[in-house]
Amino acid sequence: MESWDVEFAGMFKERNNKVYTGPQVGVVLSPPPNTRVRLGDEIILTMDHLIIAAHVLSGYKREFSSTSSGDIVTKTPPPETYDTYTVLESLDHDGEITLKDTLKIGDQVILIPASTDQTYFLIDKVG
């Protein structure tokens, strides 16, 4: 039988050497709003176990700004002729874009486990 101090030290060692599983890849079984993701062969994660990044969900909005310049080509009715006009100024655009796509059945997703391994952060789709 081990002495109490050796047993106590062993408990500390066991507690402090938790294995970190790191990022993992899962497969979407059900799309939002009732998302389910398969992790490996046996684990099914439900919404109770997932925190999903907003940018992979439908309706995610982003602001954008862009600048463009170049030639504008116009097409005329038949007989078709094409005229090129040189743009003298660049065009500036500002606005908001709303994404309509979302997670789909069969999508591979990147999952990062929380420290408890009971909750996973779904951070993005794979490639």
N, C-alpha and C positions, 0 to 999 in steps of 0.2 A: 504494500500500500504506500502511495506517495505521501510525502508530508504535505501539510496544508499549504505551505508557501509555494511548493512546486506546482501543485494543482491550481492555485490561484494565478500564478504566472502563466500557466497554460491557458487559462480562461482568457486572460488579457491578449495573449498571442492569437488565439482563435478569433477573438472579437476584432482585432486590428488588422487581420490579414484576409479580409473579405475579397473574394475574387470579383474583379470588374469584368463584365462580359463585353463592354464596348458597343459601338453601333452595330445594328443588325439589319437584315433585309427581311421584310414581311411581304405578304401578298394580300391585296384587298379582296375580301369575300363578299362584302356588301358596301355599296357607296353611301355617302352621307344622305340623310341625317343620322341614320342608325348604322354607322360604320362598324364593320368587323374586319379584323386583319388576322391572317394565319401567320404564326411565328413558328417556324420549324414544322415538325410533323404532328405535334400534339397540342400546341397552345393556340387558343383562339382569344384574341384581345377584343373586347367590346368597348363601348363608349365609357364605361366605368373605369377602364384601364388606359385610355388614350387621351392625350392632349395634342390636338391637331393644329399645325401652323395654318394661319389664316390664308396664306397665299395659294394653298392647294384646294381651296374651297370656292365654289361658284359664288359670284357676287363680290369677290374681293376687288377693291378699288385702289387704283394708284394714280397719282398725278404724274403728268408728263410734260416735257418741254422739248421741242425740236426745232432745228433750223435747216432749211434746204435751199438750194439754188441750182440753176442749170437751165436747159432749154425746155420750152413747152412746145409740143408738136400738136397741131390741130388738124382734124380730118374734115374734109368737106363732103357733101353728098355726091353721088355719082355724076359725072366721072370724077373719081376720087383724086384729089391732089393734096399734097401735104405741105404746109408752110411751117417753118420753124421761127419762133420768136425768141429772142434773147432776153432772159430775165435780167433786169437792171438792178434789182434789189433781191436780197435773200428773203425767204419767207420764214416767219417765226410762228410757231404753233405752241399753244399752251392748252391744257385741258385735263380731262380725267378719263381713264380707261377702266372699264369694268370687265373682269375676266368671267367667261361663262362656263368654261370647262371645270371639271372637278375630278375627284378620284373615281375611277371606274373599276369594275370587277376585273381582276387579273393584273391590275397595276402593281408593280413592285414599288415598295416604299421604304424609306430609310427611317429606322426606329432607334432611339437612344433611350436606354433604361434609366429611370430615376434611381436614386441610391437605394431604395427599398426593393427594386425589381418588381414592384407591383403596378407601377405606372410607367408608361412609355410615351416619349415625345415623338410624334410623327412629324418629321421636319421637312420632308420633300419626297418627290417621286424619284425613282432611279432613272437616270439617263433619259 
